[in-house]
Amino acid sequence: MLSKRAKRIVIAIGLVQFLLILALMALPDVVLAIPGRFRVALAERSPVLSDITEGLIEQIAPVDEFLPAPETAVEPPRITIPSVIRTEEPQSTQTPLPGTTDTVISGGDANPDSESTPQPTHTSTPLPTPTPSPTPLPDQVHLEGFKRIQQSFNNCGPANLTQVLNWYGDETTQDQAAAYLKPNAEDRNVSPWQLSDYVNEFTELNSTVHSGGTLEILKRFLAAGFPVVVEKGYEPSTLSSQGWFGHYLTVFGYDDDKQEFYGLDSYLQPQPDGRVESYDSMEEYWSHFNYTFYVVYEPDREAEVYQILGPDLLEPLKMWEKSAIRAQDDIDKDPDDAFAWFNLGTSLTRIGEIIGDAEFYNNGAAAFDHARAIGIPPRKLWYEHRPYLAYMKTGRYEDMIELADAVLSTQGGRNVEETYLYMGHALLFQGDARGAIEAYQRAIELNENFYPAEIALQSIG
């Protein structure tokens, strides 16, 4: 027989063991709740301690290296890119909500990137007439007067925008831009269309955003005196265990002799002549975002901007067709380039949105499937969201939820409002209106200015 004292000791040990088990079970959720800005701050101040901490986090709450691959996608799909020059009016292919015949999610499919389809700022300005012999470019260009701005946590979008605005004499600060663009400090993404819209709405300058850029387009803008902000992939030396990120770079010069671009990187430590990016490196990492860029310019120089862009970039249908063809060219060079497959899916889905042809959504979904089969970083869906739309248009709601779940399994992913938007869409099409409403509300909680979620909520009353 155990004494009362021994019984108490046994009970105490059992209670401690039970509490330890509960603590271990809760530890992954606790780790995921640590704000990302604290982890980044630790990495900047104490790399050694950060490596130890990140190693522990990797053991406790590991992050998948790639998005989940679709079960059926094995071989590269056969995708054709038919001509999209049409004479008839685009026809809508919006999928009706379950149990209805004519109700759809309103507001451009309640799609947050619907405003990013490049449009000229003023429709009254005529499109440029292509010139057979472009003006020869200088061998070197270096725009003077830039001041680098060190970004606060995950703030490369507002920081790069502010660098350009300040160069033009606009006194907007990083904090002012971020207060509107990402009121949640933990927000992981500000899209190029949001940055461009901010310029057009809140400043006396104009801006336009496009995909399918080329190194020559960059140089032509620089030679004409326009800095350019590119969206690109980024693999930082610090937080190396965190893998691939998206990033912005303000480009202000180039040198053909050295085959280099010069830019302002708001994250890396400043360099005397700016961030040096070789032509090859620029093209490689720029391709991760479909060669997307935006330009800020003074209103009275709009005609010059349009002349440089030309009709292939000014007209959205032509732009996305050219982007699709370019993605296919990149795939032909490297069939295992997951980013090229993703770009192809994005471009085809964009074409589907413009002309309303289901063929492009089907092909876009197939391209996204293969990007996932090869292996695409989960953070890709922090920044670009066309896979959700392609799957939604093809009735693949479970795939939408699977991707959203993969993003939401990480601390950073839980701060991407677009994820909740598309999760809401998928749940709504599956008949779960309550779950959809909760998802839309969560998106608005993360960003009170995220109007696509507001539109989605209004569409279901």
N, C-alpha and C positions, 0 to 999 in steps of 0.2 A: 504494500500500500504506500502510495506517495503521500508525503506530508503536504499540509496546506501550502507551505512555502514552495515546495517542489512543483506543485500543481500550478501555482501562480507563475513560476518561472517558465514552465512549459507553455502555458497560455500566452505569456508575454512574447516568447520566441515565435510561437505560431502567428501572433498578431503582427509582429515585425515582418515575418516572412510574407504574410498576406499583403501588408502595406508595400513591401518591396516589389511584389509581383504587380500590384496596381500601378506603382510608379513606373515600372518598366513598360507596362502596357500603354501608359499615357505618354511616355517619353517622346515617341515619334511626333505626336500631335503638339507637344510642348515645343519641340525643336522647330516644327513647321510654323509655329506661331511667332518665332523670333523675327522681328522686322528685318528685312533684308538690308536696310541702311546701316544697322548695327554691325552686321557681318562685314559689309564693305568697309566701314570705318575701321574695324579691327584689322582688316587686311592692309589698309593704307598705313596704319600706325605701328603694327607689329606683325610683319609677315610670318615670322616663325610661330608665334602664338596662333595666328590665323590658320596656318597649315595644320596645326594640331587640332584646333577646333573643327575645321572643315573635315578632317579625317574622321573625327568622332561622329560628326553629323552624317557623313557618308555611310558609316556603319549602322547608325541608328535609323536614318531615314534616307536611304539611297534614292537617287534620282535616275530614272531610266535614261539611257543614252539616246534612244530613238523613240519616235512615236510608234504606237502599236501598228504592226503591219496587218493589212487586210488578209483574211483567211484564204481568199481565192486567187489573189494576184501573185503569180509566179513568173511567167514569161513576160517580156516586154510587150505591151499592147500594140496593135497595129493602128496607128492614129494617122488620119489624113487631115490635111488642112485645106479644105476647099475654099475657093474664092468667096469672099463675103461681100462683094460689091453687089448690092441688090437694088432693084428699082421700086419694089413694093414697099409699103409701109411696114415697120416692124410689128409683129404680132406678139401679144403677151402669152407666156406659157406659165403663168403663176399657178401654183398648185393650190386648189381650194382646200380649206380647212376640213378636217374630218366631220362628216355629217352635214355638210353644206354643199351647195352647187355653185355659189357665186361669191363667197366671202374669201378674201385673201388678206394676208398680212400687208398692211398698207405702208406707204412711205418708202417706195423703191425697194420692196421686199424687207422693209425695216432693216436695211443693210447699212452698217456704219460706214462702209467705204463707197456707198453709192455716189457721194459727193466728190469722190476722188477721181472719177472719170474726167480726164482733163478737158476743160472747156476754156476758150478764150475769155478773158475778163470782160471785154466789151464786144458784143456781137456786131456792132456797127463798124468795127475795123475790118477791112477786107483782108482775105487771106493773101499771103505773099505770092508773087509770081516766081517760080523757081528760076534761078539764074544758071545758064549752061556752064559758065566758068566762074566758080566761086573765087572770091578774093584770096590770094595766097596768104597763109598764116605766117606771122613772125616766128622765128625759131625759139624765142623766149618771151614770156610775159610774167610780170610780177606786179600785182595790184598792191599799192602801198596803203598804209594807214589803218590796218586791221589791229584790233586789240583782242587778244585771246581771253576768253572767259572760262574759268574753271567751273565745271558743272558741279552742282550738288548731287545728292544720291539719285542715280538713274534719271538724270535730267538732261541727257544729251540733246534731246529735241528742242526744248526751250533755250538751252544754252547756245546751240549753234544758230538758232533763229535770231537770238539777241545779238550775237556777233555780227550778223549781216545787217540787222536793223540799225545797230549803233554805227556801223561803217557808213550808212546812208545819212546819219545825223538824227535818226529816231532814238529817243532816250529811253525806250522800253528796257526794263531790267529783266534779268532771268527770273526773279521771283514774281514779277508782275505777269509775265507770260505764263509761267507755270501755274499761277493761281487760277487761271482760267482753263488752260489746256489739261492740267492734271491736278485738280484740287486735292486728290488723295496722294500724299507724298510717296506712297508705296506703289502707285500706278506704274506698270512696267512698260507702257508704250504710248507714244504720241505719234500718230500716223502722219505721213507727208501731207495728205489732203487736209488734215486738221491744222497743221502749221501754215499751209498756204491760205486756208480760209481765215485764219487769225489775222494774217497780214491784210487781206482784202477787207475784213470787217472792222478791224480796230486801229489801223494805221492809215496814213495818207499815201502809202506805197501800194503797189500791186504785186501779185505773185501768181505763178502758174506751175503746176506739177505734172510730170510726165514719166512714163516708163519707156524702155527701149532706147535709152541714150547711147551715145558712142563717145569714144575718146575725142574724136574730131569735134563733136558737138560741144563737149566741155571746153576744148581749146578755142572754139569760135566765140563762145560766150565770154571767156576770159579775155580774148584779144579785143573784144568790143567793150570791155570794161565792166562786165557783169560777173560777180562771184557766183558760184554754184554750190548748193548743198546736196551731197549725194547720200543715199541710204545704202549701207554696205554691211557685210558680215564682219565679225570681229572676234578674235581669240586672244584675250588679254593674257599677259604673262603673270599678273597677279590673279588670284582666285582661279588658278589654272585648272583645278579640279571641277570648276563650274562649266567648262566647255565653251561652246559657241554662243555668241550674243549677236544682236543687231545693234547698229551704231550709225551715227551721222558724222560727216566730215565736211567742213567748209573749205572749198577749194578756191585758192586765190592766185595760183600761178602754175607755170609749167616750163620745162626746158627740154626741147627736142634733142639737143646734143647729149644730154645726160639721161634722156628717156625717163624723166621724173615729173610728177606733180607735186605741188606744195599746198599744204592745207593747215587748218587750225583744228587740232584734236582737243576737244573740251575735257577729255578724261586723262589722257597721257600727259606726262610732264612736258612743259613747253620746250621747243628747240629753237636755237637762234634764228633759223630761216624758216621755221614752221615745220610741220610734219612732212617728211619726205616719203612719197609713195611712188614706187616704180610703176611704169605703164602696165607691166604684166600683173603686178600685185593689185593695182587699181581695178583692172578689168576682172581679175579673178574674184575679188571680194565684192565688187559692185554687182557681179552676176548673181550673187546670192539673193539680191532683191530686184531681179528683173531689170537692172540698169535704170533704177528709178532716181529721179532728181527733182528739185524744185529751184526756181529762180525768183528772186525778188528784184523789182525794178521800179524806176520812177514812171508815173503814168504817161508822161510825154515821150517816153522811149518805147512804148508798147509795139509800135510798128517794127522797130529794130529786133525786138525779141521774137516777134512772129516770123520775121524774115529768116532768123537763124534756125528756128524750129522747123520751118517748112511744113507743107501740108501733111507729110507722113506722120508728124508728131502732133500737129494741131487738130487733125480730124480723128476723133477717138477710134472709129472703126478701122481706119487705116493703121493707126498706131498699134492696136492690139493684134491686127493681122500680121504686121511686120514683126511684132514681139514674138508671136507664135512661131513664125518662120525662123527667127533668130534662135529661139529656144530649141527648135528641131535641129538647127545647124550645130548647136552646142552638144546636143545628144548624139549626133552623128560622129562628132569628134571624140566623145566620151560617153558611151551608153550607160555607164554607171554613175553619171553625174546627177545625184538626187535633186540638186537645186535646179538644174536645167529642166528636169521632168516637172518639178513644182512650178517653174515659170511657164512651161507649156500649159499646165492645168489652169493657172491663173489667167493666161491670155485667152484661152479658149472659153473659159467661163465668162470672162468679160465680154467677149463677142456674143455669147449667148444672151447676156443681159441686154445688149444693144439691139440685136435683131430678133430675139425671141425664138430661136431655133433650138429645139431640144437636142439636136445632134451635137451641138457644141458643149452642152452640159454633160452629155454622156461621155464624150471624148475627154472633156476636162476632168471628170471623175476618174476615168481610166488612167489619165496621166498622174493624178494625185495618188491613186492606188500604187502605181509603180514607184513613185518617189518614196512612199512609205515602205514599200517592199525592199528598196535599196537601203533606206535608213535616213530619215530626216530628223534634225534635232527637235525636241519638243518645244523649245523656245520659238521655233519658227511660227507657231500659232499664237505667240504673244503679239506678233507684228503683222502677220498676214492671215486673212480669214476666209479666202475663197474656197478652200476645201469644204467648209461647212455649207456654203451656198451651192456648190456643185452637187453635194450629196442631198441637200434639201430639195433641189430641183429634180433629182432623180429618185426621190422617195426613199432615200437611204438614211432614215432617221436614227437608227441604231448606230450607224457609223458616226453620225454627228455627236451622239451622246458618248460614244467610246472615246473620241478625240477630246471632247470637253472634259471627261473624267481624267484623262491622262494629263491635261494641263492643270486641272484643279487639284491634282495629287501633290503639287509642290507649293511652297509658300509664295513664290513669285507668281505662279499661275493663278493663285486665288485673288490676285490683284489686277486681273485683266478683264475689264468690263465686257469686252466683246464676247468672251467665253460664255458668260451668263446670258448674253443676248441670244446666241445661237443655241445654247442649251434650252432656253425658253421656247424658241421656235420649234425645236425637235419635240419637246414635251407637248406643245400645243397641237402639233400635227398628230401626235399619238393620242390626243384626247384628254391630256392632263392639264386642264386650264389652271388649276390651283398651283401646280408645280411651275407652270410657265410664268404665272404672275409673280411668284416668289423669286424666280430667276431674274425677271426684268427689274423687279424692285432692288435686288442685290446689285445689279449693274448700275442703277441710279445711285445707290448708296456709295458705290465706289467713285462715281463721277457724276455729280449733280448736273453737269452740262452735257451729258451724253444723250442727245436728243433721239437717236434711234430707239433706245429703250422706252423713252416716253411715248414715241409714236406707236410702238408695239403694244404698250399698255392701253393706250387710247383705242386701238383697233379692236380690242376685245372687251371694251367697256369697263 
